[in-house]
Amino acid sequence: MRIHIATDHAGLDFSKHLISHLGDAGHEVIDHGPTSYEPLDDYPAFCISAAAAVVADQADGVEALGVVFGGSGNGEQIAANKVRGARAALVWNQATATLAREHNNANVIAIGARQHPIDDVIAFIDTFVATPFPGEERHQRRINQLAEYELTGSIAGTVLDR
C-alpha cells in the first residue's frame, strides 16, 4: 500500500520513525514534508498535499492512505479535510483508528505527536492501515451524504438549517 505522510515541526521526529517503520512493513511511503526542522513552518500545505495525493491515488485505483500529524493533530485534520474526497479522522487510540476505517472509510488519519509516545502512534497507524472498510449500507449512505454535500452544498431529501 502507498502511505502519504505529512507533518509540521512538532511531528518531524515521528515522521522519520514512521517512514522507516512503514517501509519495513512493505509499504511505499511518500513524505510530503517537511524535511527539516523549522519551528515556524506552516502545516497546511504539507497536509493538503498528502491528502490530495491520497485522493488522486485512490481515483487512479492505487491502494493508498494518509497520515498527518502535528502537535495536537487538530489543525492537520482540518487541513486534510479541505481536500475534496479526503475523509480525515482524528485518532487518539486504537479504537478510534479502527472506527475511522469501519464507520467512516477514512482515507487519512490525523494524530497529535505531542499527545502520544511513538509506540502508541505506530500501533494506531498499523491498526488504521490493517482495518478494511466493511461497506455496511448505513455507513456508506452517510459517507455518500457527506460527499454529496461537499460537491453540491446540499443533501437530497434533507432540509439543512442555515
N, C-alpha and C positions, 0 to 999 in steps of 0.2 A: 504494500500500500504506500502511496505517496502521502507524506505528512508535511504540511506547511506550518512553519512556526514563526512567531514574531513576538517581540517583547519591547521593553524600554530599558533604561539603565538599571532599574530595580530587579529585573529578571535576567540580566545578561549572563551572570554566572550559571543560573539554572539552564539557560539555553545551551551552553556548552555541554553540560552533563546530559541534557535531553537529546541533543544531536547524536552524541556518542551512544547512548542507551538505545534510541530508536534505530539507529544504523546497525548496531549489533543485533537487534531483533529482526533485521532483514528489511526494514522499511527504507524507502527513498526519502530523505529529509531535505526539504528546501527551506533555507534560512532567509527570511525576509528582513532581518536586521533587528537591531543594529549590530555592527561587527566590532565596535569598540566602545569603551565606556565614555559616555558623555552625560554628566549629571543633569543637564538641561535639555536633553533630547525630547522630542515630541513623538509619542507612540502612535497617533492616529494613522500616519502614512504607512508605518510598518504593519499595523494590524489590518488596515484596509487592504493592503497589498496581499497579505496572506489569505484573507477571506475571499478576495476576488479570485485568487489563484485556485482556491478550493472549488468555488462555484464554476469557474471555467473548466477545470479538470473534470468535474462531475458531468458537466454538459457535454464534454467530449468522450464520456464513457470511461474515464480514468477513475479508479477507486482512490479517493482522496479524502482526507480530513484535515482539520486545522487545530492548532493550539496557540493561543495568545495569552500572554501573561505580563503582569506588571506588579506594582506594589500590592494592590487590592484585587486586581482583575476586573474591577467595575468599568473603568474607562475603556479598557481594551475590549470588553464585551460590547459596550456601546458602539465603539468604532467599527468592530467587525459586523455588527448588525445594521450598519448603514449601507452595506453592500446588498443589492437586490439578489435574493436567493440564498443569502447566508442565514443560518439559524444558529446563533452563538448562545451558549448557555454558560452561566457562571457555575463552576463546580467547586465544592468545598469538602466533599468526602466521596467515598466510593459509591454510595447510594445515589448521589446526585449525578455522578458520572454515568451510572447505569441508566437512570431515568432520562437523562438528556438524550440518550440514543433510543431507548424503548418507547418513550412517550412523545418526544419532540423530533425525533430523527435529526438531532442537532448535527451539523457538519463542522462546527467549530466549538471548542470549549475555551473558556477563559478561567484562569487560575491566578490567585494572589500569591506571588512569590514571597512576599513578606509575611504571609499568613501560615505557611506550612513548611516543614522540613522537606528536603529534596526527595527522600524516600517515599513520603506520602504523595508528593506530586507525581512521581513515577508511577505509583500504584493507581492514582486517579486516571492518568493518561492511558496506562495499559488496559484498565477496565473500559474506558471510553472506546478505545480502538477495537477491543475484542468483542464488544457488545453489538449485536446486529439490531436493526430496526425490524421488529416482527410484522409491521404493517397492519396492525389492528385497525379496523374501519373507523372507529371513533377517533383514534389518534390521527390517522391520515386525513379525515374530514377536517379536523381542527387545523392541521398543517396547511391544507388547501385553502381554508378560510384566511389564514394569515397571508399566504401567497397572493390570494385574490385582492386583499386589502392593499398589500404592498404595490400591486400593479394598478389598481383602479380607485383606491380610496374608499371602497365600499365592500360589503359582503352581501351577496344576493340573498334576498328574503329576510334581511335583518335591518332593523332601524337602529342606526348608531346615534347616540346622544352627542351633540357637538356644542 
